[in-house]
Amino acid sequence: MTTVRKSTTVELADAFLALHHLVRKHVDAAMTAAGLSLSQSKLLALVARLAPCRPSDIATQMGYAPRTVTTALDALEENGWIERTPHPTDRRAQLVTITAAGQAKLDEVQGPKRHAVEQLFGVLNAQEQKQLRELMDRVRERDGA
């Protein structure tokens, strides 16, 4: 049986994906413990940025099915973090806005998020962190991102 050796770039990509998973896991755990999961915070931040907006606008921005977004918005509304109001000119549509409580919650979880990230990347000194950032930016720029 012949063993196929991965290329160095594939190994690098695999290591990056493993690190991405680790960062998401730690950040989500820290934020969830503070009362707002990472995915909820992304949705809430998008509402804050787009508001007032239709749920369909959010679904388009996130690349999700409208039903998935509706379910997620239901949970945010139950917690008092968003508000849905009738659209002024389209009676079939609603507009979504973040509430003061939602903005406060979004602000509140930034500390635990920062702490989780600092714990993970604290093994790198400031120069190493800067270098890693520059390298990641260079890869992203190649794709035009």
Phi, psi and omega in degrees: 000131181268132177266130178266121180274133177290148175287161179299322180291326176292319177298320178297314179298318178298318179295320178297315179297322177295320178294319177302315179298316180297315180298312179302316181299313182289318180294315179298318180297317181294317181289320179298321178298333179271000172106005180211116182291165179300315180293322177295321181293323177296316179295315181296319178295323178293318176300316180300321182286321185268341190302145354283140183215161176277150175304327179295328176295320179295314180301317179297314181298321183274344183076029181248162174290144180306322181297321179298317180292320179301315179298316179294320178295325177304315181295319179294322180291320178301327179275357180080019184267341174226166176225137175250132179231157178297143176291138185291336183239348180236102187292347177276344187254161174236158173247140182249135175224155176277144177267170176299321178295323178294317178295320178297319180294318178299317178294320184298323184277354180292327178297307177300323177298311180299318180298317180297317181292320179295324177296316182291311185270000178294346177287347177258138176283175185302319180294319179294320177297317178297317181295317178299316179300315180297320179294317179295319178299319181297319177294316180296321181296329179298327180273354181081014183284000000 
